[in-house]
Structure formats: C-alpha cells, structure tokens
C-alpha cells in the first residue's frame, strides 16, 4: 500500500491530499472536501465513485488501473538480529554525514496523531466492500475523519524524540528522511527529505541507517537497495519492522525512551 501526500500551507491552513494505491483499488481523499475511489467490482470491471468537486486532473489520474508501486512482503525473521539498547544508543550518537535517520509513524504516536494504519481502519480500507459502502452512502463521514486528522497536524507539537533527532542531525550532519506527513520534524527546524520525493533516491548509499518508529515502510525498496549495497540497518521499535529480504539489527524499545541523552556533548562525534 502506498500513501502519497501533498501538503501546502495556505493562510495557516494545511490542505492535504492522501493517495492510497492498492492492486485492486485506488482511493484519493482531500481535506478540501472531495474524494474518489476507483475499484474492481464483482463483474471484474472498474467502477469509479466520487463525491464533491474532484479536480479534473485527479479524475484523469484515477481512471488508470491502480499499480502497487512498492510491493510489500512478510518479514523474514531469519534476517533479524537483536542488539542491546545501550549499544544501539552509542551507535546512534556516533552517526555522521555518511549516515541516515529514517523515521516512520511510530515516532509521532506520542503526539496523538493517527498513523497510516489508523486511517486505513477508520476509512474501512481493510475491506473493499466496506470502503465502497462508505464512499457511496457516507462520504461526509470519511471527509470529517480526514479533515479532523488534517487539523490535528496543525495543532500537534514535536515530541521529545523529534527534538532529539533535530539536535542529532544538526550536530552530526546525518541525513533525515521521513515517510511522515505530520510536519513534526519540520516544526523543530530540521531539514527533512520526504521519502517519496526524488531527493530520497539521490542520497548516496549510507554507511548506517537508523529506522526510528518504522513498521511496514512504503519505501521498503529504498531500504532494500541500501542493504544490498552494504548499509548497516538498525531498527528501533516495539515490534519487528516488516523488512523482507533485509538483514537488520533490532532494538525492542519505545522510540521516545530510546531517543534521549543526559549529556548534549555526546552529539559531537568523537567525544
């Protein structure tokens, strides 16, 4: 499943479009009050449901059969190796300009922002028949969920882990990539690369990549490419991330508790 987001801040209002692509349907919803669903019906033909003033360009895009751009597979636990939390923290403090921090929804959970999985559940995306029914009979309900989610993005503040990552990136010079569209990294002043933008693919293969709060990344292909080229992958999360085909080290920890340091001097590489 792919979630592409386009956000603009106009008059302090966040205007957002979510695009969900799956092999059997695609669903686009906007905080401006419209949505459109393209799905395969029981007759194995494409149907389109739309509500509100859907822009012509969006209608044209969604007429094409949905593609699963970044296919996902189950985690191969044989490629997972546990690592001690203190050892991983030391490695995190030692990151430099040749390394990458890659964040997922888990880092923002403490800010009370719905994750991608939360939105999928609220939209009924776990069952295409439910999604079709909601788009047909209760589109206003879906739009209210999304508009409230968008409004929450403007009100939420960065968590301590976001502030920690900002200080680390500023001090050590490592790159920061995120799949999150909650703008919390941006609110700390961090220079962020959105994982779905071309800049993410242009980053040279890092020596080490830390995955913070990453569950089932949409840009798994990027992580797989780095792994194939020799990058050391270290993941910090409560549950093992879905990284099929990637050999990685895993710290079972709450990202908020993991991302802390009693001494700011440890941010300076070599101290």
N, C-alpha and C positions, 0 to 999 in steps of 0.2 A: 504494500500500500504506500502510495506517495502522497505527501501533503506538501503542496507548494503554496506559499503565502506571499502576497504582495501588500505591503502596508505603506501608507502615506499619512503624514501628519498634517492636517489642514485645519487651521483655527483651533488647535489643541484637541481636535477630534481624530481618533485613529480610524481610518477607513481601511477595511481589510477584506480580502477575498481568499477563501480557502478552496483549494482544488484537490479533491481526493480521486485518485485513479486506481482502479482495480481491473483485473482481467475481464470481469463480467459487467462492470458498470463504471461510470464516472459521475461525480457529484460536485457541483460548484455552488457555494453559498457566499453571499456578500452582506456585510454589515449595512449596506445601503438599501437593504430590503428586497432582495431578489434571490432566487435560487433556480437551479436547473439540474435535472437528472437524466442521464442517458443510460438505458439498461436494456438487457436482452429479455424479452417477455417469454411466456410459455410457448409461443409459436416460433421461438428461436429467431425473432426479428427485433430490431432495435426500436425502442419507443423513447420518446422524449417528453418529460413533464417539466413545465416551467411555471414560475409564479413571480409576479412583479415585473418591473421594467428591465428585463435582461438585455444588456448591451448586445448589439448585432455581432460584434467580434467574438463575444463569448458563445453566442448561439452557433456561430460558424465553427468554433473550435470543438465544441462538444458533439457535433454531428459525426465526427470521426470516431471509429471504434476505439474504445479505451485501450491503452497499452500499459503493461506493467513494466515501467522503465527500470526499476531497481528490484528485481525479484528477490524474495526472502525465503530462507530455508530454516530448518530447525537447527538449534545449537548442537554441535558435536562436542560433548563433554570431554572426550578424549584429548581435546586440544587445550583444555583449561588446566592451569596450574595455580594453586593458591599461593599467595605471598603475604607475609606478615605486614600488619598495618604500619608499624614504625619504619620498617624498611622501605615501604612504598612512599611514606611521607618524606623520608630523606631523599628519595629519587625525585619526588615532585619538586622539592626545594631546589634541586640541582639542575632543573631544566634550563636550557639556554636557547639562543636564537635558532638553533637547528632542530628544535623540538616543537610539538604541537599539543595544545589542550583542546579537546573536543567535548563539548557539553551537550547533554540531552535533557529531556523533560524532568528527570529526577532532581536536578539542581534547583528547579523552580517550584517544586512541590510545596516547600515550606512557605512560599509566598501565596499559597491558596489559589494558584492558577490551575485550571483544568488541564490535564495532559491530553495528548492526542488520543489515547485510548478512552479517556473520559468523554471526549467529544464524540467519538465514534459510537460509544454506548448510548449517549443522550440522543444522537441522531438516528438511532436504530440501525446502524450500519453493520451490526452483527448478523442481521437477517434482511436480505434484499426485499422480501415481501413486506416487512415492517417499514423499511425505508420508503418503498413505493407508496404504501398506505399513508404514511405521514406527509409525504410530498403532495399527495393527491387531496387528502382530507384535512390536514392540519399544518399547512406550510407556515402559518403565522407562529405556531408553537416552535418550529425549528428556528425561525428567524429570531424569535425572542431569546432563545438559548444562545444563539451566536452573538447577538447584539450585546447581551449581558456579559458574555465572555470577552468581547472586544473592549467594552467599557472597563472591565476589570484590569485589562492590560495597562490602561492609562493610570489607574489608581495604585497598582501594586508597586512595592518598593523592592530594590535588590535585597537578597538575603545575605547573611554573613559570608556564605560560600561565594557569592558573586563578588563581594568586596575583596575577599581573599584572592580570588582569581585575578581581579583587576590589579592588585598590588604585585602579585607574582609576575604577571605579564609585563607590567611597567618596569619592574626591577630586572627581570631576567631576559626579556626580549623574545620570549617564545610566542608563536602564533596562536591566536584564539579563533576556533571555528565552532559554530553552534548550529544545531537544527531548530533551535527555539525561536519563535517569532514573538516572544513576550517583551522584548526590548529591555530586559533587566540588565543584561551586560552593557548595553548602550547607556543606560542611566547611571552606571558607575563611571562613565567616561572611557570605557575600554574601546579599542579599535577591534571590531569584530568582523569576521568573514562568515557570511551566511553559507551554510553547507551546500545549498542548491544553486549558488551563483558560480560562474566560471572561475572566479578567483580561487575557489577551494581546490579545483583541479590543477591549478597552475602552481601550487605550492610544491617546492622540491620535496622529495621523499624525506620525511623527518627521521632522526635517529630514534627518538622515543615519542610515543603518543600516549597521553593520559586521557582515558574516557571517563568523564565525571557525570554520573547520573544517566548513563546511556543504557537503554533497554533493548529495543529492537530497531536499530538505526535505519532510516531510509537510505542513507548514503553508505550502506554496508559495502558497496562496490569500491568506494574510495578507501575504506579501511582495509579491505582485502588487497587492494593494489599496493598499499603501503607495506602490508605484511609480506606480500610476495617479494617486495624489493628490499626486505631486511629490517623494517621498522620494528622496534620492540613495542608491544602493545600492553598497556597496563590499565585495567578497568576497575573503577571503584563504584560499587552499587550494592544494594541489599540482596539482589538476586542476580545470578549469572546472566550477562547480556547475550542476546542472540547474535553470535558472530560465526556462523557456519564457515568452516574452511580456514579460520584464523587461529593460529596458536597465540594465546594470550595469557597474561598473569592477572589474577583476580583477587581483589581485596573485598571481603564481605563487610561493608561498613556504610553507615549513613553519611552521605556526602557532606552534610552540614557539620557533622562532628569530625569528619576526616580533614576538612579544609580549615585548619587553624594553625597558628603558630604563636607561642608565647613571646617570641623574640623576633621583631621585624628584620634584624640583621641577617637571619638565615636566608632571606630573599636574595642576598648578594652572593652570587655564585663563588664558591671557593672559601667562604667564611664558615 
